[in-house]
Amino acid sequence: MKKFLLALPIGVIILSSCANTNRDIAILNKKIWQLKKEVRALHQEHKEIKADLQELSSRTDNVAQMASQNSVEIEKLKMKINSLSSKVGTANKTSSYSYSSIPDYQSDQVSTSVATTLSEEDLYRQALDAYRQQDFDRARKLFLELVQKYPYSKYYDNALFWVGQTYYREGKYDKAIEYFDRIINECDAGTSPDCNKMPMALLKKAYSLIYLGEKNKAKTLLERIIREYPDSEAYDLAKRKLETLNY
């Protein structure tokens, strides 16, 4: 009887301990279930964010492409304005002469001078037309002809940029980088006659590097654009692209 009385409290303690253990296990299982639920939610959120970033990256690329195409149109408009300004200046000079100075006879022989080579303006205009028509081979040849014949032209860095763009549009990113690098290196060295295409050359080199899997190098270029060219058209595009790469 005494043994039974002694064993009874021990049994109660064991039963109580088992009940506590079961309760703890139930609480633990509930926490595990809650954690699994949160992990699933995080995975879903991650997938949605990744999809949003991919869409943003695609939109950024499309905007960059549109910006390049708009640049072609802007360049052509600038050339038309310069051409018209030149014609107006010539007309003003011509009108200042006295009519009495014009001979009262007409020459039977008209002296005609046929240009053996295109001017830098004509080359640039024709090259832009070819690029706009996606005739990249012809555009490239004309841009390179301009660079070779007129190394001090105001269109020099523009022509190099568009050569790079023809390769970029064809998916030949290594070749594209060669010409974007020429602009970057010559501008950094101070040997280029004009560096207005420097920010876009940095941007398109970065895009090319991304396609080649060199994301860290691309980030460095995008950060340089943000740091050094905050007023350029490449600035916003660089910021958006960097956001997608940093995620």
MIDOSE-1310 file (N, C-alpha, C; in nm, 2 decimals, decimal comma, always signed):
residues 247
mkkf	+0,08/-0,12/+0,00/+0,00/+0,00/+0,00/+0,09/+0,13/+0,00; +0,19/+0,12/+0,08/+0,28/+0,23/+0,09/+0,35/+0,26/-0,04; +0,39/+0,14/-0,11/+0,45/+0,16/-0,24/+0,36/+0,22/-0,34; +0,23/+0,19/-0,33/+0,13/+0,24/-0,43/+0,12/+0,39/-0,40
llal	+0,11/+0,43/-0,27/+0,10/+0,57/-0,24/+0,22/+0,65/-0,29; +0,34/+0,59/-0,28/+0,46/+0,66/-0,32/+0,46/+0,67/-0,47; +0,41/+0,57/-0,54/+0,42/+0,57/-0,69/+0,32/+0,66/-0,75; +0,21/+0,69/-0,68/+0,10/+0,77/-0,73/+0,14/+0,91/-0,77
pigv	+0,21/+0,99/-0,68/+0,26/+1,12/-0,71/+0,36/+1,12/-0,83; +0,44/+1,02/-0,84/+0,53/+1,01/-0,95/+0,46/+0,99/-1,08; +0,36/+0,91/-1,08/+0,28/+0,89/-1,20/+0,21/+1,02/-1,24; +0,16/+1,10/-1,14/+0,09/+1,23/-1,17/+0,19/+1,32/-1,24
iils	+0,31/+1,32/-1,18/+0,42/+1,41/-1,23/+0,45/+1,38/-1,37; +0,46/+1,24/-1,40/+0,50/+1,20/-1,54/+0,39/+1,24/-1,63; +0,26/+1,21/-1,59/+0,15/+1,25/-1,68/+0,14/+1,40/-1,70; +0,17/+1,48/-1,60/+0,17/+1,62/-1,61/+0,28/+1,67/-1,71
scan	+0,40/+1,60/-1,69/+0,51/+1,63/-1,78/+0,48/+1,60/-1,92; +0,41/+1,49/-1,95/+0,38/+1,45/-2,08/+0,28/+1,55/-2,14; +0,19/+1,59/-2,06/+0,09/+1,69/-2,11/+0,15/+1,82/-2,15; +0,25/+1,86/-2,06/+0,33/+1,99/-2,10/+0,40/+1,97/-2,23
tnrd	+0,47/+1,85/-2,24/+0,55/+1,82/-2,36/+0,46/+1,83/-2,49; +0,34/+1,76/-2,48/+0,25/+1,76/-2,59/+0,20/+1,90/-2,63; +0,18/+1,98/-2,52/+0,14/+2,12/-2,54/+0,25/+2,20/-2,61; +0,38/+2,18/-2,56/+0,49/+2,25/-2,62/+0,51/+2,21/-2,77
iail	+0,49/+2,07/-2,80/+0,50/+2,03/-2,93/+0,40/+2,09/-3,02; +0,27/+2,10/-2,97/+0,17/+2,16/-3,04/+0,20/+2,30/-3,08; +0,25/+2,38/-2,98/+0,29/+2,52/-3,00/+0,40/+2,53/-3,10; +0,50/+2,44/-3,09/+0,61/+2,44/-3,18/+0,56/+2,41/-3,33
nkki	+0,47/+2,31/-3,34/+0,42/+2,27/-3,47/+0,34/+2,39/-3,53; +0,27/+2,46/-3,44/+0,20/+2,58/-3,49/+0,29/+2,69/-3,54; +0,40/+2,71/-3,47/+0,50/+2,81/-3,51/+0,57/+2,77/-3,64; +0,60/+2,64/-3,65/+0,66/+2,59/-3,78/+0,57/+2,61/-3,89
wqlk	+0,44/+2,58/-3,87/+0,34/+2,60/-3,98/+0,33/+2,75/-4,02; +0,33/+2,83/-3,92/+0,33/+2,98/-3,94/+0,45/+3,02/-4,02; +0,57/+2,97/-3,98/+0,69/+3,01/-4,05/+0,69/+2,96/-4,20; +0,64/+2,84/-4,22/+0,62/+2,79/-4,36/+0,53/+2,87/-4,44
kevr	+0,42/+2,92/-4,38/+0,33/+3,00/-4,45/+0,39/+3,14/-4,48; +0,48/+3,19/-4,39/+0,55/+3,32/-4,42/+0,65/+3,30/-4,53; +0,72/+3,18/-4,53/+0,82/+3,16/-4,63/+0,76/+3,15/-4,77; +0,64/+3,08/-4,77/+0,57/+3,07/-4,90/+0,53/+3,21/-4,95
alhq	+0,48/+3,29/-4,86/+0,44/+3,42/-4,90/+0,56/+3,50/-4,95; +0,68/+3,49/-4,88/+0,80/+3,56/-4,92/+0,84/+3,51/-5,06; +0,83/+3,38/-5,08/+0,87/+3,32/-5,22/+0,78/+3,38/-5,33; +0,65/+3,39/-5,29/+0,56/+3,45/-5,39/+0,59/+3,60/-5,42
ehke	+0,62/+3,67/-5,31/+0,65/+3,81/-5,32/+0,78/+3,83/-5,40; +0,88/+3,74/-5,38/+1,00/+3,74/-5,45/+0,98/+3,72/-5,60; +0,89/+3,62/-5,63/+0,86/+3,60/-5,77/+0,79/+3,72/-5,84; +0,70/+3,78/-5,77/+0,63/+3,90/-5,82/+0,73/+4,01/-5,84
ikad	+0,82/+4,04/-5,75/+0,92/+4,14/-5,76/+1,01/+4,12/-5,87; +1,05/+3,99/-5,89/+1,14/+3,95/-6,00/+1,08/+3,98/-6,13; +0,95/+3,94/-6,14/+0,87/+3,96/-6,26/+0,86/+4,11/-6,29; +0,84/+4,19/-6,19/+0,83/+4,34/-6,21/+0,96/+4,39/-6,25
lqel	+1,07/+4,34/-6,20/+1,20/+4,39/-6,24/+1,24/+4,35/-6,38; +1,20/+4,23/-6,42/+1,22/+4,19/-6,56/+1,14/+4,28/-6,65; +1,02/+4,31/-6,61/+0,94/+4,40/-6,70/+1,00/+4,54/-6,71; +1,05/+4,59/-6,59/+1,11/+4,72/-6,58/+1,24/+4,72/-6,67
ssrt	+1,32/+4,61/-6,66/+1,44/+4,60/-6,74/+1,40/+4,60/-6,89; +1,30/+4,53/-6,93/+1,26/+4,53/-7,07/+1,21/+4,66/-7,11; +1,14/+4,73/-7,03/+1,09/+4,87/-7,06/+1,21/+4,96/-7,08; +1,30/+4,95/-6,99/+1,42/+5,04/-7,00/+1,50/+5,02/-7,13
dnva	+1,51/+4,89/-7,17/+1,58/+4,86/-7,29/+1,50/+4,92/-7,41; +1,37/+4,91/-7,40/+1,28/+4,96/-7,51/+1,29/+5,12/-7,52; +1,30/+5,18/-7,40/+1,31/+5,32/-7,39/+1,45/+5,37/-7,45; +1,55/+5,29/-7,42/+1,68/+5,32/-7,47/+1,68/+5,31/-7,62
qmas	+1,61/+5,21/-7,67/+1,61/+5,19/-7,82/+1,53/+5,30/-7,88; +1,42/+5,34/-7,82/+1,35/+5,46/-7,87/+1,43/+5,58/-7,87; +1,51/+5,60/-7,76/+1,59/+5,72/-7,74/+1,69/+5,72/-7,86; +1,75/+5,60/-7,89/+1,85/+5,60/-8,00/+1,78/+5,64/-8,13
qnsv	+1,66/+5,58/-8,16/+1,59/+5,61/-8,28/+1,55/+5,76/-8,29; +1,51/+5,82/-8,17/+1,48/+5,96/-8,16/+1,60/+6,04/-8,19; +1,72/+5,99/-8,14/+1,84/+6,06/-8,17/+1,87/+6,08/-8,31; +1,84/+5,97/-8,39/+1,86/+5,98/-8,54/+1,77/+6,09/-8,59
eiek	+1,65/+6,10/-8,55/+1,56/+6,21/-8,60/+1,61/+6,34/-8,56; +1,65/+6,35/-8,43/+1,70/+6,48/-8,38/+1,83/+6,53/-8,46; +1,92/+6,43/-8,49/+2,04/+6,46/-8,57/+2,00/+6,52/-8,70; +1,90/+6,45/-8,77/+1,86/+6,49/-8,90/+1,80/+6,63/-8,90
lkmk	+1,72/+6,66/-8,79/+1,66/+6,79/-8,78/+1,77/+6,90/-8,76; +1,87/+6,87/-8,68/+1,98/+6,96/-8,66/+2,05/+7,00/-8,79; +2,07/+6,89/-8,87/+2,13/+6,91/-9,00/+2,05/+7,00/-9,09; +1,92/+6,98/-9,09/+1,83/+7,06/-9,17/+1,84/+7,21/-9,13
insl	+1,83/+7,23/-9,00/+1,84/+7,36/-8,95/+1,97/+7,43/-8,99; +2,08/+7,36/-8,97/+2,21/+7,41/-9,01/+2,22/+7,44/-9,16; +2,16/+7,35/-9,24/+2,16/+7,37/-9,38/+2,08/+7,50/-9,42; +1,96/+7,51/-9,36/+1,88/+7,63/-9,39/+1,94/+7,76/-9,34
sskv	+2,01/+7,75/-9,23/+2,08/+7,87/-9,18/+2,19/+7,91/-9,27; +2,26/+7,81/-9,32/+2,37/+7,84/-9,42/+2,31/+7,90/-9,55; +2,20/+7,85/-9,59/+2,14/+7,90/-9,72/+2,09/+8,04/-9,70; +2,03/+8,07/-9,58/+1,98/+8,21/-9,55/+2,10/+8,30/-9,55
gtan	+2,21/+8,26/-9,49/+2,33/+8,35/-9,49/+2,38/+8,37/-9,63; +2,38/+8,27/-9,71/+2,43/+8,29/-9,85/+2,34/+8,38/-9,93; +2,21/+8,36/-9,91/+2,11/+8,45/-9,98/+2,13/+8,59/-9,94; +2,15/+8,62/-9,81/+2,17/+8,76/-9,76/+2,29/+8,82/-9,83
ktss	+2,40/+8,74/-9,84/+2,52/+8,79/-9,90/+2,50/+8,82/-10,05; +2,43/+8,73/-10,11/+2,40/+8,75/-10,26/+2,32/+8,87/-10,28; +2,22/+8,90/-10,20/+2,12/+9,01/-10,22/+2,19/+9,14/-10,19; +2,30/+9,14/-10,13/+2,37/+9,27/-10,10/+2,45/+9,32/-10,22
ysys	+2,47/+9,24/-10,32/+2,54/+9,29/-10,44/+2,44/+9,37/-10,53; +2,50/+9,47/-10,60/+2,42/+9,55/-10,69/+2,39/+9,48/-10,82; +2,27/+9,50/-10,87/+2,23/+9,43/-10,99/+2,32/+9,48/-11,11; +2,37/+9,60/-11,09/+2,45/+9,66/-11,20/+2,58/+9,58/-11,22
sipd	+2,62/+9,51/-11,11/+2,74/+9,43/-11,12/+2,73/+9,30/-11,19; +2,60/+9,26/-11,22/+2,57/+9,14/-11,29/+2,60/+9,16/-11,44; +2,68/+9,08/-11,51/+2,70/+9,10/-11,65/+2,58/+9,09/-11,73; +2,57/+9,17/-11,85/+2,45/+9,17/-11,93/+2,45/+9,06/-12,04
yqsd	+2,54/+8,96/-12,02/+2,55/+8,85/-12,11/+2,54/+8,72/-12,03; +2,51/+8,62/-12,10/+2,51/+8,48/-12,04/+2,62/+8,40/-12,11; +2,70/+8,34/-12,02/+2,81/+8,25/-12,08/+2,75/+8,13/-12,14; +2,81/+8,10/-12,26/+2,77/+7,98/-12,33/+2,82/+7,86/-12,26
qvst	+2,93/+7,88/-12,19/+2,99/+7,76/-12,12/+2,97/+7,78/-11,97; +2,90/+7,68/-11,91/+2,88/+7,69/-11,76/+2,98/+7,60/-11,70; +3,06/+7,66/-11,61/+3,16/+7,59/-11,54/+3,09/+7,51/-11,43; +3,11/+7,38/-11,44/+3,05/+7,29/-11,34/+3,16/+7,22/-11,26
svat	+3,15/+7,21/-11,13/+3,25/+7,14/-11,05/+3,18/+7,02/-10,99; +3,23/+6,91/-11,03/+3,17/+6,79/-10,98/+3,25/+6,74/-10,86; +3,19/+6,73/-10,75/+3,27/+6,68/-10,63/+3,30/+6,53/-10,64; +3,42/+6,50/-10,62/+3,46/+6,36/-10,63/+3,43/+6,29/-10,50
tlse	+3,42/+6,36/-10,39/+3,38/+6,29/-10,26/+3,26/+6,37/-10,20; +3,19/+6,30/-10,12/+3,08/+6,36/-10,05/+3,13/+6,45/-9,93; +3,06/+6,55/-9,90/+3,10/+6,64/-9,79/+3,07/+6,56/-9,66; +3,12/+6,61/-9,55/+3,09/+6,54/-9,42/+2,94/+6,55/-9,39
edly	+2,87/+6,66/-9,42/+2,73/+6,67/-9,40/+2,65/+6,57/-9,48; +2,69/+6,56/-9,61/+2,62/+6,46/-9,70/+2,64/+6,32/-9,65; +2,77/+6,29/-9,61/+2,80/+6,15/-9,57/+2,71/+6,12/-9,44; +2,71/+6,21/-9,35/+2,64/+6,19/-9,22/+2,49/+6,18/-9,25
rqal	+2,43/+6,26/-9,34/+2,29/+6,25/-9,37/+2,26/+6,12/-9,43; +2,33/+6,08/-9,53/+2,31/+5,95/-9,59/+2,32/+5,83/-9,50; +2,42/+5,84/-9,41/+2,44/+5,73/-9,31/+2,32/+5,72/-9,22; +2,27/+5,84/-9,17/+2,16/+5,84/-9,08/+2,04/+5,78/-9,15
dayr	+2,02/+5,82/-9,28/+1,91/+5,76/-9,35/+1,92/+5,61/-9,36; +2,04/+5,56/-9,39/+2,06/+5,41/-9,40/+2,03/+5,35/-9,27; +2,07/+5,41/-9,16/+2,05/+5,35/-9,02/+1,90/+5,35/-8,99; +1,83/+5,46/-9,02/+1,69/+5,46/-9,00/+1,61/+5,35/-9,08
qqdf	+1,67/+5,32/-9,19/+1,60/+5,22/-9,28/+1,66/+5,08/-9,24; +1,74/+5,07/-9,13/+1,79/+4,95/-9,08/+1,89/+4,88/-9,18; +1,94/+4,96/-9,27/+2,05/+4,91/-9,36/+2,18/+4,93/-9,29; +2,21/+4,84/-9,20/+2,32/+4,87/-9,11/+2,46/+4,86/-9,18
drar	+2,47/+4,77/-9,28/+2,60/+4,76/-9,35/+2,63/+4,89/-9,42; +2,53/+4,94/-9,49/+2,56/+5,07/-9,57/+2,58/+5,18/-9,47; +2,50/+5,19/-9,36/+2,52/+5,29/-9,26/+2,66/+5,29/-9,20; +2,70/+5,17/-9,17/+2,83/+5,15/-9,11/+2,94/+5,20/-9,20
klfl	+2,94/+5,17/-9,33/+3,04/+5,21/-9,43/+3,04/+5,36/-9,44; +2,93/+5,42/-9,44/+2,92/+5,57/-9,46/+2,97/+5,64/-9,34; +2,94/+5,59/-9,22/+2,99/+5,65/-9,09/+3,14/+5,63/-9,08; +3,19/+5,52/-9,12/+3,33/+5,49/-9,11/+3,41/+5,58/-9,22
elvq	+3,35/+5,60/-9,33/+3,41/+5,68/-9,44/+3,42/+5,83/-9,38; +3,32/+5,87/-9,31/+3,32/+6,01/-9,25/+3,43/+6,02/-9,15; +3,44/+5,92/-9,06/+3,55/+5,92/-8,96/+3,69/+5,92/-9,02; +3,71/+5,84/-9,13/+3,84/+5,84/-9,20/+3,87/+5,96/-9,27
kypy	+3,77/+6,02/-9,34/+3,80/+6,14/-9,43/+3,80/+6,27/-9,35; +3,72/+6,27/-9,24/+3,70/+6,39/-9,17/+3,72/+6,37/-9,02; +3,85/+6,34/-8,98/+3,88/+6,31/-8,84/+3,86/+6,42/-8,74; +3,84/+6,55/-8,79/+3,82/+6,66/-8,71/+3,68/+6,72/-8,72
skyy	+3,59/+6,64/-8,78/+3,46/+6,68/-8,80/+3,38/+6,69/-8,67; +3,28/+6,78/-8,68/+3,19/+6,79/-8,56/+3,10/+6,67/-8,55; +3,10/+6,59/-8,65/+3,02/+6,46/-8,65/+3,10/+6,34/-8,61; +3,23/+6,36/-8,58/+3,32/+6,25/-8,56/+3,27/+6,15/-8,45
dnal	+3,25/+6,20/-8,33/+3,21/+6,11/-8,22/+3,07/+6,05/-8,25; +2,98/+6,13/-8,31/+2,85/+6,08/-8,35/+2,86/+5,96/-8,44; +2,95/+5,98/-8,54/+2,96/+5,87/-8,64/+3,02/+5,74/-8,57; +3,11/+5,76/-8,48/+3,17/+5,64/-8,41/+3,05/+5,57/-8,33
fwvg	+2,97/+5,66/-8,26/+2,86/+5,60/-8,18/+2,77/+5,52/-8,27; +2,73/+5,57/-8,38/+2,63/+5,50/-8,47/+2,69/+5,38/-8,53; +2,82/+5,38/-8,55/+2,89/+5,25/-8,59/+2,87/+5,15/-8,48; +2,90/+5,19/-8,36/+2,87/+5,09/-8,25/+2,73/+5,05/-8,24
qtyy	+2,64/+5,14/-8,27/+2,50/+5,11/-8,26/+2,46/+5,01/-8,37; +2,52/+5,02/-8,49/+2,48/+4,92/-8,59/+2,52/+4,78/-8,55; +2,64/+4,76/-8,48/+2,68/+4,63/-8,43/+2,59/+4,59/-8,31; +2,55/+4,69/-8,23/+2,46/+4,66/-8,11/+2,33/+4,61/-8,16
regk	+2,27/+4,67/-8,26/+2,14/+4,63/-8,32/+2,15/+4,49/-8,38; +2,27/+4,45/-8,43/+2,29/+4,32/-8,49/+2,32/+4,21/-8,38; +2,33/+4,26/-8,26/+2,37/+4,16/-8,15/+2,52/+4,13/-8,14; +2,60/+4,21/-8,21/+2,74/+4,18/-8,21/+2,81/+4,28/-8,10
ydka	+2,79/+4,23/-7,98/+2,82/+4,32/-7,87/+2,97/+4,35/-7,85; +3,05/+4,25/-7,88/+3,20/+4,27/-7,87/+3,24/+4,38/-7,96; +3,19/+4,37/-8,09/+3,23/+4,48/-8,19/+3,17/+4,61/-8,15; +3,05/+4,61/-8,10/+2,99/+4,74/-8,05/+3,07/+4,81/-7,95
ieyf	+3,12/+4,73/-7,85/+3,20/+4,78/-7,74/+3,33/+4,84/-7,80; +3,39/+4,79/-7,90/+3,51/+4,84/-7,96/+3,49/+4,99/-8,00; +3,37/+5,02/-8,06/+3,35/+5,16/-8,10/+3,30/+5,25/-7,99; +3,23/+5,20/-7,90/+3,19/+5,28/-7,78/+3,32/+5,31/-7,70
drii	+3,41/+5,21/-7,70/+3,54/+5,24/-7,62/+3,62/+5,34/-7,69; +3,62/+5,35/-7,82/+3,69/+5,46/-7,89/+3,65/+5,59/-7,85; +3,52/+5,61/-7,84/+3,46/+5,74/-7,79/+3,51/+5,76/-7,65; +3,49/+5,66/-7,56/+3,52/+5,68/-7,42/+3,67/+5,71/-7,40
necd	+3,75/+5,63/-7,46/+3,90/+5,65/-7,45/+3,95/+5,78/-7,50; +3,90/+5,82/-7,62/+3,94/+5,95/-7,68/+3,89/+6,07/-7,60; +3,77/+6,06/-7,55/+3,72/+6,17/-7,47/+3,79/+6,18/-7,33; +3,82/+6,06/-7,27/+3,90/+6,06/-7,15/+4,04/+6,12/-7,17
agts	+4,09/+6,09/-7,29/+4,23/+6,14/-7,32/+4,23/+6,29/-7,37; +4,11/+6,34/-7,40/+4,10/+6,48/-7,45/+4,14/+6,49/-7,59; +4,13/+6,38/-7,67/+4,18/+6,39/-7,81/+4,06/+6,39/-7,91; +3,94/+6,38/-7,86/+3,82/+6,38/-7,95/+3,78/+6,52/-7,97
pdcn	+3,74/+6,56/-8,10/+3,69/+6,70/-8,13/+3,56/+6,73/-8,06; +3,48/+6,63/-8,02/+3,36/+6,66/-7,96/+3,32/+6,54/-7,88; +3,26/+6,55/-7,76/+3,23/+6,44/-7,67/+3,08/+6,44/-7,63; +2,99/+6,49/-7,72/+2,85/+6,49/-7,68/+2,79/+6,35/-7,67
kmpm	+2,85/+6,25/-7,73/+2,80/+6,12/-7,73/+2,86/+6,03/-7,61; +2,94/+6,09/-7,53/+3,01/+6,02/-7,42/+2,91/+5,95/-7,33; +2,81/+6,02/-7,27/+2,72/+5,95/-7,18/+2,65/+5,83/-7,25; +2,60/+5,84/-7,37/+2,53/+5,74/-7,44/+2,62/+5,62/-7,48
allk	+2,75/+5,65/-7,50/+2,85/+5,55/-7,53/+2,87/+5,47/-7,41; +2,88/+5,53/-7,29/+2,89/+5,46/-7,16/+2,77/+5,37/-7,14; +2,65/+5,43/-7,17/+2,53/+5,35/-7,14/+2,52/+5,23/-7,23; +2,55/+5,25/-7,36/+2,54/+5,13/-7,45/+2,65/+5,03/-7,43
kays	+2,77/+5,08/-7,39/+2,87/+4,98/-7,35/+2,82/+4,90/-7,23; +2,76/+4,96/-7,13/+2,71/+4,89/-7,02/+2,60/+4,79/-7,06; +2,51/+4,83/-7,15/+2,41/+4,73/-7,20/+2,47/+4,62/-7,27; +2,58/+4,64/-7,35/+2,65/+4,54/-7,42/+2,71/+4,44/-7,32
liyl	+2,77/+4,49/-7,22/+2,84/+4,41/-7,12/+2,74/+4,32/-7,04; +2,62/+4,38/-7,02/+2,51/+4,30/-6,95/+2,48/+4,18/-7,04; +2,46/+4,20/-7,17/+2,43/+4,09/-7,26/+2,54/+3,99/-7,27; +2,67/+4,03/-7,24/+2,78/+3,94/-7,24/+2,81/+3,88/-7,10
gekn	+2,72/+3,91/-7,01/+2,73/+3,85/-6,87/+2,82/+3,92/-6,78; +2,87/+4,04/-6,82/+2,97/+4,12/-6,74/+2,89/+4,22/-6,66; +2,81/+4,18/-6,56/+2,72/+4,27/-6,49/+2,80/+4,37/-6,40; +2,90/+4,32/-6,33/+2,98/+4,41/-6,24/+3,05/+4,52/-6,32
kakt	+3,10/+4,49/-6,43/+3,16/+4,60/-6,52/+3,06/+4,70/-6,57; +2,94/+4,64/-6,60/+2,83/+4,73/-6,64/+2,79/+4,82/-6,53; +2,78/+4,77/-6,41/+2,74/+4,86/-6,29/+2,84/+4,97/-6,28; +2,96/+4,95/-6,29/+3,06/+5,05/-6,28/+3,04/+5,17/-6,38
ller	+3,00/+5,13/-6,50/+2,98/+5,23/-6,61/+2,85/+5,31/-6,58; +2,75/+5,24/-6,53/+2,62/+5,30/-6,50/+2,63/+5,40/-6,38; +2,71/+5,36/-6,28/+2,74/+5,45/-6,17/+2,82/+5,57/-6,22; +2,91/+5,56/-6,31/+2,98/+5,67/-6,36/+2,89/+5,77/-6,43
iire	+2,79/+5,72/-6,51/+2,69/+5,81/-6,58/+2,62/+5,89/-6,47; +2,57/+5,82/-6,37/+2,49/+5,88/-6,26/+2,57/+5,99/-6,19; +2,70/+5,96/-6,17/+2,79/+6,05/-6,10/+2,83/+6,17/-6,18; +2,86/+6,14/-6,31/+2,93/+6,25/-6,39/+2,84/+6,32/-6,49
ypds	+2,72/+6,25/-6,52/+2,64/+6,31/-6,63/+2,49/+6,32/-6,58; +2,46/+6,39/-6,47/+2,32/+6,39/-6,42/+2,23/+6,47/-6,51; +2,28/+6,55/-6,61/+2,19/+6,62/-6,70/+2,17/+6,56/-6,83; +2,23/+6,44/-6,85/+2,22/+6,38/-6,98/+2,10/+6,29/-7,00
eayd	+2,07/+6,26/-7,12/+1,95/+6,17/-7,15/+1,98/+6,03/-7,10; +2,11/+6,00/-7,08/+2,15/+5,86/-7,04/+2,13/+5,84/-6,89; +2,11/+5,95/-6,81/+2,11/+5,95/-6,67/+1,99/+5,86/-6,61; +1,87/+5,89/-6,66/+1,75/+5,82/-6,61/+1,76/+5,67/-6,65
lakr	+1,80/+5,65/-6,77/+1,81/+5,51/-6,82/+1,92/+5,43/-6,74; +2,03/+5,50/-6,70/+2,13/+5,43/-6,62/+2,08/+5,40/-6,48; +2,00/+5,49/-6,42/+1,94/+5,47/-6,29/+1,85/+5,35/-6,29; +1,76/+5,35/-6,39/+1,66/+5,23/-6,39/+1,74/+5,10/-6,41
klet	+1,83/+5,10/-6,50/+1,91/+4,98/-6,53/+1,98/+4,93/-6,40; +2,04/+5,02/-6,33/+2,12/+4,99/-6,21/+2,03/+4,93/-6,11; +1,91/+4,98/-6,10/+1,81/+4,93/-6,00/+1,78/+4,78/-6,02; +1,76/+4,75/-6,15/+1,73/+4,61/-6,18/+1,85/+4,52/-6,16
lny	+1,98/+4,57/-6,17/+2,09/+4,49/-6,15/+2,13/+4,47/-6,01; +2,09/+4,57/-5,92/+2,12/+4,57/-5,78/+2,03/+4,48/-5,70; +1,92/+4,43/-5,76/+1,82/+4,35/-5,69/+1,88/+4,21/-5,68
